[in-house]
Amino acid sequence: MVARNYSYHNPGAAKGETDDSCCTLSCLKFMVYVYSLFSLATALTVFAIALWITIDTDQVLAVYSGTYTVLVWVILVTSIIIVFATVIGCCGISRESHGLMFLYTALCALVVLAQLSGGIAAYVYRNEIKNELVSGLNKTIEQEYGLNNATTTAVDLLQTRLECCGADSFEDWATTQWVSRGINQSNKVPDSCCKTVSRHCGVRDHPSNIYYTGCGERLSSLAANHLLLIGSAAVAIALVQIFGLIIALKLGLTMKKLENS
């Protein structure tokens, strides 16, 4: 058996290489190496985007939309798998191991499927998220606001930051436990609904004083923009990775052929 050369800068030296320069072992190794670095860079970029989106929402979307949370975490986990696959690929190139290259190819295929599925799901789901957000938020403010300190703080922060009131509109507050149990102290809406927040400013629900737009509308718009960004990035990167997957498979087959010759 021919001794392996662990450098991919070895044009024409491996036994059994073809005359076609684009199909030589060294050329394939170099292409996979460059592709691996590209995958690593894109994985870190997508990871940073997904992490930023998670932090940027102050976890309000995570609270009111379980599907949104799942999609973001799928992207985060996929990015981590890409980093792991890149390490496997570089080891396979260095050791000229067809086994590692086949494992790398399988991981790449898994990543492509996950990204295409997640990207398409994110794009489709962005048009359906409003109903889930309004339903989840309405249930939260109706049953927990004023009774759970963490929920009360989160809803107040949400209404203040997004300049909104209630789930669908300010009228949602009339049927809440916060009102029925008298926790509101004569307020018709929480003070966080006011355009200029001050103590007991929520006693007057005139449009000059409070926001009439529900937070579901604002949240769904924010989530739709995030999902469009995630979906577009995931699908675009997956399409590029299909090319790298083919090259990695070709390299693995070439290495196996040389090892058996």
N, C-alpha and C positions, 0 to 999 in steps of 0.2 A: 504494500500500500504506500502511496506517495505521502511523504511527511507534510503536514499542514503548515501553511504560512499564515500567521495570525495578523497579517497586515493586509488591508484591503487596497493598498497602493502597490499592487503587484501585477500590472498588466501583462497578460500573455504567459505568465509563469506557471499557472495551474494546468495540470494535465487534463486534457479533454475539452479545453475551452474552444469555442467555435471561432471562425474567422470574422463573424459579424461582431463588430466592436460594441454594439448596443446590447449584445447578449452574453458578453464575456463575464466571467465570475467577478472580476474586479470592478467592472462597470456596474453590475447589478448590486454589488455590495455598497458601492459609493452612492448609488441612487436610493437604496433603502436607508442608508445612513442619513442622507440629506432629508429624506422623507420623515424619518424618525424625529429629527430635530424640529422639522416643521410641525409635526403632530404634537410634540412636547410644548412648543410655543403656543399653538392654538388651544391646547388643553388648559394651559395656565391662564390664557386670556379668557376662555369661556368660564373657567372656574372663578376668576376674578369678577366677571360680569354677574354670574349667578349669585355669588357671595354679596356683591354690592346690592343686587336687587333684594336679597333677603334682609339685609341691614336697612336699606332705604325705606322699606315698608314699615319699619318699626314693629314687625311681626303681626301687624293688624290683618294682613291678608292671610297669614298662617292661621290666625284665630278663626276667621270667618269663611275661609275657603280651603278645605282639605285637599281638593284636587290640585289647586294651584301649588300648594306646598309639595305635593308628590312630584309634580313636574319639575319644580326647581331642584329638588333633591335628586331626581334622576339625572339631571344635567351635572350636578356636583359629583355624584358617584361615578358617572361616565368619565368625567375629566380625570378622576383619580385612577381609573382603570387604564386610561390612555398613558398616564405617567408610568404605571407599572409595566404596561406592554412595551413602552419605549426602552425601558431597562432590559427587558427580555430580548428585544430586537437587537440592541447594541451588543449584548452578550453573545447572541447567535452569530452576529457578524464577526466579532472578534475571534470566537472559537471555531468559526466555520462549521457550526452544528446545525444539521438540517432539522433535528428534533426541536431545537429552540426556535428555529425559523418557522416551523409548522405551528408551534404554540403561539408565536407572535402573530402569524396569519389568522389563527382562530380567534385570538383576542381582538384583532383588528376587525374581523367580520362581526363579532359580537358588538363591538363599539359602533360600527356603521349601522347595524340593525337598531340598536338602542337610540342612536341619534336621529335616524330617520323617523322612527316611531314617535319619539319624544317631540321632535320638531313639528311633525304633522299634527300630533295631538295638541300641542301648544297653539298652533295656528288655528285649528278648528275650535278649540275650547275657548279662545279669546272672545268669540261671539256669543258664548253661552254663560259666561261667568257672572253676569249681572244678577240673574235670578238667584243663584246660589249665595252671592254676597248679601243681597237684600234679605233673603230668608234667614241666613245665619246671623246677620247683624240685628235684625228685628227680634229674633229669639233671645239674643244676648241682652239687649236693652230692656226688653219686656220682663225678663225673669231675673236678671242679675244686677242691673244698674242700681246703685244705692245700697245693695245688700252685700256685694262683694267688692272689697276695696281695690283689688287689682283690676277688675273689669271696669269699675267706675273711672279709675285713672286712665285706663287705655281708651275708653270711649271719649272721655273729655279731651284727651290729647288728639284723638282722631278728628273730632269735630272742630277743634281749634286749628289744627294744621291744614285740614282740607276745606275749611270754611263751609261746613255743612251742618245739618241738624236732622237727627233721626235716621232711620234706615232708608225709607222711601221718601219721607217728607217730615216736617216738624210735627205734623199731626200724630205721628206714631207714639209720641210720648204720652198722649192722653189715656192710653190703655195699659200703661206699664205698672209694675208693682211699686215703682218709685212714687207714682201718683196715688194709687189706691191705698197705700199704707201711710200716706201723709208725710213721706220722707222729703217731698219736694218743698215743704214749707211755703206754700202758696205760689211757688214758681210754676208756670205752665210748661216751661222747658228748662233744661239745665243751663246754668250760666255760660257753659262752654259753647252754647248755640249763638250767643250774642256777638254782634259785629265788633263791639267794644266790651270786652269782658270786665265785669265788676260784680260785687256781691249783690245777689238778688236781682240782677238785671233781667233774668228770665221770667219775671212776673208779667212782662208785656211781650206778646207774640206778634207785634206789628212788624211788617217787612222792613221797616226802617231800623228796627232794633235787632232782629235775629235773621239768620239764614233760613230760607225756605227749602233750598235744595237738599235732598237726602244724601247721606254719605254713600249709599249704595251706588249712586250714579258716578260720584267722584272716584270711588274705589275701583269700580269696574273699568273706568277709563284708564286709570293708572295701571291696573293689572293687564288690560288688553295691550297697552304699549309695551309692557315688560314681556308678555308672552310672544308678541310679534318679534321682538328683538331676539329672544331666546330661540324661537322656532326658525327664524331666518338664518341665524348663525349656525344652529345645529345641522340643518339640511345642507347648507353651503359647504360646511366642513366635511360632512359625510360624503358628499359627492367627490370631493378631492381625495378623501381617504380610500375610496374604491380603487383609484389608480394605484395608490401605494400598496393596497392589499394584493393586487395582481402582481406587482413587482416582487413583493415579499414571497408570494407563493412560487413564482418563477425561480427566485434565488434558492428557496428551500429545495425545490426539485433538482436544480443544478448541483447543489451541494451533495444531495443524496446520490446523484448519478456519479459524481467524482469519487465519493467515498466507496462506492461499489465497484469502481473500475480498477 
